Structures are given as C-alpha cells and as structure tokens.
C-alpha cells in the first residue's frame, strides 16, 4: 500500500469535516442569538476533526494489509471490527480496478478481486497506480489459467 | 427423450396464450383500473375511464403475444420481445443452472405452463435468467429436458440414460399438513391482506368506522376492559394465522414429490392450484441446509433447502426454488438429507460446541440491549410522563430474551464430516448448513473488538451457492484455522504467522 494513501484519506476526511464546519459557520452568522452555543459546537467540531484527521489515516494505514501469493489473495481491514479475507486465485472470477476523482489527484487506485460469492469481494485500496496495474495484470493472468466457472 | 437439439428457428409462445395474456394484463392493472373507477366517479365518468383502461390492457396483452418470440440454438436461448423497444435477451446454455416450470390456475385450465430459466448470476436481482410465459405443458417439459441434458459426446449415451427409471426420494404425506400451522407463513399473508384492504379503503375514501356493524362493535369495545380487548385481538390473530398458514401449506406443498432423475438432477414438483416443478442439477449442488425454526422444532419438524449455485435462498423469481422438503417430521427430513448427500453423517453427527465465552456473548447480546433500554423506560416512568406499560413490555422481552440466548448458544456448533463443513446456529430460525469443501471459494475471518479480547473469531465460508456465506460463530482462532485447513488445506494457515498446534477434538472450541 502506498504511503500517499495516508494523505489521500486525510484529504477526503478533511473535505467531509469542511462541509460540516461551513454549515456551522453559516448558521452562526445567520443566528447571532445562539452564538455562544454554536461557538462551543464549532470549537468541539474543530477538536474532534483535528483528532480524526491525525489518527484515522495513520491507523487505517496500519490495519490495512494485503498479500498476493501464487495460490491466494489475502486482505485485512477494519479498526474495531477486523475482517480478514482469503480467496484462492483459482476461484477469482473478475478483477476490477477503479479510482475516484480525489484518488486520481494522488495517483492512487483500488483493486477489487471478485469471487462467485456475493459475500466475498476482496478490496485492496490505496495502491499507487503502477503497483495496482501490475497487480491487476498478475491476477488476471493467473485467473485465466484456471478452467471452469470458479464456483 | 432428451436430446440436446431443439431446432434453432424462432418460435412463438403457445397460441392459447392469446386468451391468457390479455386476462393477465387486466389482472395486473386491476389496482389502476379500480383507482380510475374511484377517481373518475367524482366526475361522473368512472366506468368509461376504466373501460378504456381495460381495453388498453387487453390490447397490450394481445400485442405481447405477437411481439414475443424465442429460440433455442445449440449454445444459447434467446427471447425477443417489445414493440417499440425491441429487446433480445440471451442466455448461454452452459450457464443454465435451473429450469423451473410453474403453472398457476389459469395456466392449468388452458394446459399451459411457464418456464423460468435460471443462471448462476447470484449478484443480479433477476438472476440474469429469462422466462418463457406460456408454452404447452408438453413443450415446457420437453424444453426442460433439452436444456438440462448434458452436452453428451454421443447421443446414444443420452438415450440410454433417459431410459432408466427415476428414483423417488420422498413423496408427500397428508399427515404433514399438521406442521402447516407452525410455519407461520400465514403471518405474511395476513399482513399483505391487511395492507391491501387498507389501501383499497383509503383509495376509495371509505371510513370503516361509519359502517353500521363495525361502528357498533367499536362502540362496544370502548366499554369493555382493555385487557379483554388485547386478549381477543391476540386470539383472533393466532387463529387467523393458523388458518392462513395451513391453507398456505396445502396450496404450496400439496402433492409434493422429490425424485432423483437418471440425468443427474433433483426434481421437485408440488402445488395444489399453482403447480411448480423445479429441477436442480446435482453438479450444482454444494450441500444442504437443514432448518428447524423454533416453532417447528417444538413439534418435531424440520425442512430441507438445497445449497446450489445459481439458487440464491429466498430471492426474487427463484424464491422457494431451492426448497427440497417442506416442513415435515424431523426423521423424514434427516432421511431425505442423507439420501441427497449420500451420507447421514453431516446431519446426525454430534457437533463441536463453542465454549463458555460464546455462551456469555449470547447473553451479552440480550443484556446489553435490554438493560439500558429498560433503565431508560423505568426512569422515564419514575419521573413521570411515560405510562407503565413500556417498561413492563421491556421486562417481558428481557424475560423472553434470556431463554432465547440459552437456546442460541445451545444451537451453536460445527464439525467437519467427510470433507463437508457442518455449521449450526440460530434459535428462532435454527439452521444447520452442510457445505462441501469444493463449494467453498474463500474464507472471511471477522473479529470484533470484544472477540479479539477473548481470542475468538467468526469464520465465514464464502460460496457461490445458497446463502453465499456460511458462518461458524465465535470459535477459537486455532480451531478456526484447524477447520479451514481440514477443508481447504494450505490456504488459511499460510497467512498466520505462528502456526499453533491443532487442538484435539475434545478441547476444540473451549478456548
């Protein structure tokens, strides 16, 4: 996983917090009578936002893990509820890669390996573009070698 | 005789559908026609409008016959339909998993049947399949045989196969109707009926309380004690539910028959008014779900559901298509499951329990929700404002929740029997899933914060069949790895840094 992902997650979370702050500011300007309470709320939001922006991306970077061996794909994610997923390469049906607009700026990409089960897509997020493309090629190549419909 | 070729020319639906399609279209637009009648009656021209609507519906139905054609080539099934927006739906024959032949009452009067072709696309809501609504019964059966026959190397082999007799695994017994009331399927019917009635009343702008007898009834109710009223309503609901459940059971499962056909398929046929025949390719069968809902279990009943790829449990058009045995005596269910699996072990075997922490977690689920809620309700009642009945109901729910938690723990269990994962959980809907190792296409290991602290893990076997995921809840990490290794060696252990010694059967799950 690319270390740039930390900054991508920070940016994405910051945008979310910015929206909340703007709403609060507008409210503050529109309704001066409740200024004290709104001021306190604004301060609290700032503190929580700062803590979230510092802790969340680094924590997420630490708990997100993935590995691809010749036989299987393995992913790990989650902070409080940890989920580890393993799928044999022979059972992978499709490999998707996608990137959102912000991820584009940071040069990041997500790779998702889908099996025939609705319960088990393996998602690897925050890869840099070359690594992602390489992974997609590698997975596609090994998936094509298997016969049958992987159910 | 099952041959793989059916002739590749475009065909139309059966001509008798010219009678049925307009009727179906009118029935489908009945709510709209009723709405038109009611809405139009205020302007005094309600009947005219709904007549125009009915004429349109009949026209649309007739048109549908002329615009729908289908063909079955050597490698695909195609349906073309639509007048302005011509659509061609194509299903590759390799991908066909199930062929479902249903005939409702109108179909049966005309000797017709509907063929639903299901594919393995479990991620789509419509299953990615297609329907041929309206073929003669013979044609439908013929198409089913054609589509499900294997691409045989030589046709002679097929001919021999088709000649062998089918083996009947189980046939319906009228005594099974006794299990009908315990299926609770009637509740859904009652709710749907109530909802529909309410919508008609509100659409027609009627107020039932102004209606003489109901008005008198409500007037009387106002004077009797509320306890009596509640008891009467409960008793009425119970009786109505029992009646509807039993009727529903008879309608759905009358004349039920499960056969294993020589071509390697399981064949289910059932139904009183609407008959339904489902054929499941045994190559697609990955296991069996043996389910014992609480009420059914109390009277010694159980049912069986197929875990097959392309048959997603309880979904859309294929809803109920995976049923292998309706609620029946437990002994019968065990025998049927054993006959299908070819081994009674997975159903009969003593499961490995999940240890004291799993038990505590079942109780915590109840206590962590109910105790805070009860406290809030009690405080609110104490400080005034809230009436007493919310906390009384809460207390009753807590009292009911504790035995439920005990039963949920009692249900927990897993085993690996002859290359199959057996896992059981649930109380209100206790299910024992039997999933063969080759049906498992991956593992998910989920650990909540609390599970991590007590070294437990929920192991989920993902699969393309049935419920898509079968869980072994709250087992020790080492036991989870052991189970996974037994079923698919070398997959899970490779990702665990420190291999732990495999526990013996006695200590398994006691972590």
Interface residues (C-beta under 8 A of the other chain):
Chain A: X67 X69 X71 X72 X74 X80 X81 X82 X83 X84 X85 X86 X87 X88 X91 X115 X116 X117 X118 X119 X120 X122 X149 X150 X151
Chain B: X95 X120 X122 X123 X284 X309 X312 X439 X441 X442 X443 X444 X445 X446 X447 X448 X449 X452 X460 X462 X463 X464 X465 X468 X469 X488 X490 X491 X492 X494 X495
